[in-house]
Every structure is written in C-alpha cells, then in structure tokens.
Amino acid sequence: MRSERPIVCLVTDRRRLVGDDGGFHVARAALARLARDAVSAGVDLIQVRERDLDTAQLVDVVADFVEIARGSPVRIIVNDRLDVALACGAGGVQLRSDSVPPAAARSVTPPVFLIGRSVHHVDEAVEEAPAVDYLIAGTVFPTMSKPPGHALLGAGGLARMAQAVRVPILAIGGVTLERVPQIAAAGASGVAGIGLFLRSGSTMIDVVANVRRQFDRVRAAS
C-alpha cells in the first residue's frame, strides 16, 4: 500500500456516536451516516472496529459500509474478522496480535486485498512488516480509549518504528490535529483515529483536509 499523500484512516466506535441507548438499529444508522461523511471527505480507509457485535450484526454494518463506499477509492477494512471481510467483499482486514498471522491471511485472500497489522513496539513491527501492506502503530499518545497507565509508544517510538520498516505506518492513539505535525515529523505515513474525526465544530471534510495539509507542510520543510 503505497501513497504519496498521507493516508487517513477512520476507525469506528458506535458508542462514541450514540452511547448504549437505542439498540443496534440506531447504532447501525449512525455508523452509516459516519461512513457517508467519511467517503465524502475522501478518507483512504475506514476500519470497522465493532468487536462486540455478534456476527450477523457485524455483517450488516460491513455490508452497509461496502455499499456506501462502492464506486469511490475508499477501502473498507474489518478489524480482526477476516471471515466477515471476505464474505462482505470488504477491501481488507486489520489484524490484532491475537488474530490469524498475516502470512496465513495472505494465503486465502485476493491479490488486491489489504492486510494491516496493529503493532506496539519496534521488534513487533520488524517481524510483521514483510507480510502486510501497512502497520497501525500505537498507542502513541494518551487517549480516552485506553486506561490510565497504558504503555505509550510516543513520538520517539513511532520514529524508530518508521525508520525500521519499509511499509507505511499509521499512528493511532491520542491523535489530534495539534499532534499531526509530530506524527508527520516522526516519519509516519498517516494517521488512524476515532475521536480525531468527531471534533466538535469541525466537519469531516475540514479534519481530513487539515491532516493532509499539515503532513504536506512538514514534508515540504524536511
């Protein structure tokens, strides 16, 4: 997965949209609206990360996203569930440390299917990089998605990781517009996030454009 421009990945979390009220149908509708906004804004990847949905519900959400993104360059990526990704015609899978190994996933997927892997330290990135299209590295900065005391990679750790591998690395965890210059300066290829795209008073289009503009400024200055 090579891209001259910074890669922008929206990660879903339905509870950040609707809380625990209203049931699955309300959450599904809210996620679909988010996906439409993301496609209109021109994100590169949308990672469906709804790990506690049952299989039938997850299939419904992923199928919605695939249909919404149809005809656009946006790729729909499914967290962990390779079976659901393949069944729904998604564009790829984001593997966790306890998921199927990337090489095994590669053996059963189409050539254009993207395989990403979540990594947390340099040695892990070096080990997994040969079998994946990209890595998502974190947790980089403090974030409400992780408990206090959770180990942080930091900008320095992100830079060491980016220097150690040749595949694109996306930073995740505490990513804000204010921190994008640090991420770009560390050599990351882009960002992934949840809260980044839910900023009060900012449209999705504004956020995506701002991220890319800041990456471009840092790259032009280096």
N, C-alpha and C positions, 0 to 999 in steps of 0.2 A: 504494500500500500504506500505509494509514493505520491507526494503532493507538494507543489511549490508553495502553495499558500498554506497558512496554518490550518490544522484540522480541528474542527469544532464538533464536540460530541455532547448531545443532551442525554442525560441519564434520568429515567423516570422514577418517581416515587409518588404514588397516588395519594398517600396520606399527607403529603405536603400540599396537595391540591384541595382535598375535601375532608381531611381528617378521617375519623372512623364512622362518620354519620352517612346515612343514605344507602348503604349497601353497595353491592358490586355494580349495579346498573348505573348508579350516579357516578361512581369512580370511573367506569368504562367511558362514559360520555365525556367526563373531564379530561381523561387521558387522550381521547380522540381530538378534543379541541386543542390540547397542548401539541399533539403531533401535527395538526394542520398549521398551527403557528410556526412550529419549527421548520416544516417544509417550506412555508412561505418565506421564512427568514434565511433559508439557504444553509442550514447546518449540514455537515457532512454525514454524521452518524447519529442515529437515535438508538440508544441502548434501552431495551425494555427490561427493567430490573424490578420485577414484582415477584419476589422469591416465595412469598407465602400464598399466592394464588394457587388454587387447585389446577390441574392440567387443563380441564375444559375451559375454565375462565381465562387462563393464560393464552390458550389457543385463540380465544375470541379477541383478546386485546392485540395479540401479534397479528392476527389476520386483519384487524382494523387498520393497524399501522402500515402493513404491507400495501393495502388498498389505497390508503391516503397518500403514500409515497410513490405509488405507481406512476411512471412517466417522468419522474424527477430524478436527479442524481443522488438523492438522499438514500443511504443504506440503512436498513433496519437490522439491528443486532440484538440477539436474545441472550440474556445473562444465563450462563450455565447450561440451559436446556437445549442441547444440540438436537434432540429429537423433535422438539417443538419448532425450532428454527427451520429444520429441513421440511417438516410437514407443512409449514405455512408459507414456504417459499421466501423466507427472510434472506437478507444479504450476508449474514454471518452470525457468529457466536462469540460471546465474551466469556472465556474460561476462568474459573477460580482455581486456587491452589488444590482444592479437593475435587475438581472436575476431571473429566476424561483427559488424558495427556494430549497436548496439541498434535503430536505426530499421529496418534490414533484417530483424532478427529479429522485430520487431513486425509486419511486413507479412505474416508467414506463420504467426503464432500465434493461438490463440483469444483472445477478449477477456479471459478470466479468468486467462490465463497470466501468471505473474510474470516480469519481466525485471530482473535485477540486473546491476550492473557493478562491477568492482573498480577502485578509484582510489587514487592515491598522492600527489596534490597538489591544491591548490585549483583551479587552472585546468582541470585534467582533470575535476574534479567538476562545475564550472560548465558545461563543454562537454557532458558526458554526461547530466546530470540531466534535461533535458527529455524524453528518450526512454526513461527507465527508471522502474521502480516504487520502487527503493531502490538505495543505494550501499553497498558494503562498503569501508571506508577503512582503510588500513594501509600499512606496518606501524607500529602506534602505539608499542609498547614492545618492548624486546629479547625475542627468543623463540628457542627451540631450533630452530624450523622454518626460520629464516633464518641465513645465515652471519654471523660477526662482521664488523662494519663495514657491514652492510646499512643503507641510509638509513632513518631513523625519522621518522615524522610527529610523534610526541609529542602530549601533551595539548593544547598550544597550537595545533598544526597542525590537530588534529581540531576544535577550537573554531572556528577560522577557516573550515574547510570547512562545518561545520554552520550557520554564520551566512550562508554564501554561497549555499546551495541550499535548496529547499523540500521536497525528497523526504527520506524517512528515511535516516539514515546509521547503519550498524552499525560499531562499532570492531572491528578484528581485529589480532592480533599481540601476544603477551605479555599477553593479558587474564587477569587473576586476580581472585578475589573481593576482594582488598585494593585493586585498582585500579579497581573498578567505580565508586566514588564520583567519582573523577577523570573517568571517561568520561561519567558522567551530568551532572556539572557542566559539561563541555565542550559539552553540548547534543546529544549523540548520542541516537539513538532506541533503541539497544540494543547488543547485543554478538554477535559471532560468534567461535567458537573451537574448538580441538581439545583441548588439554590442560586447559582450564578444566573440562571435563566428565569428566576422568579423574583427578580428585583422589583420592589415597589416603585412605581413611577417610570419604569423603563419598559419599552416594548421588546419583544424577542428580536425584532429586526435591529433595533438600536444596540442591543447587547452583542449580537453576532458581529455587527459591523465594527463596534468598538474593540472587541477582541482582536479582530483581524488587523485593524488599524494600528493597534499597539504593537502587535507582533511585527508588522512591517516597519515601524519606526525603529524598533530595537535592531532588527536585521540590517536595516539601511545604515545604522550607526556603527555596526560592528565591522 
